[in-house]
Amino acid sequence: MSVEPLLLGSRDKLFAALELLFASADAYSGFDPAVRYTPKAREPFDALCDRYLRSFESSLKFFRTWERVREAAPSDTFRDLLLRMEKSGFISSAATWLTLRDLRNRIAHEYLPEELQKIYSAIVGTATPEMRRLAARVAGSLAAAD
């Protein structure tokens, strides 16, 4: 069975977003809420958040594309989509991805340094390992289908 071009395109966009996230996470040296960072010094942290957001959204687009190509009907809810991705082996658990969605939502609404520190730590400590797992599963799944 060959891999559909639509799915390959979605995979490539996902991998491009993940590559940037991984670069930011690998370069992350910690955030100190007691330090008053200059705008220039904040850029790596802003990039980390932006790249996480892009990776999360690209993941969802990939999930929906995969579902459209491989399944008879789309999921009715976000939770159903995540459960399908968990069953397919792309994600570790729907609960983890609900937590990642909450993290995505918190990024837009938090500006206090202590909360930012928690967000950055969650991106590096929780989200990035899950995204690395996703990248490996997607690469393996589509390589096996090609």
Order of alpha helices (4+ residues) and beta strands (2+ residues): alpha-alpha-alpha-alpha-alpha-alpha
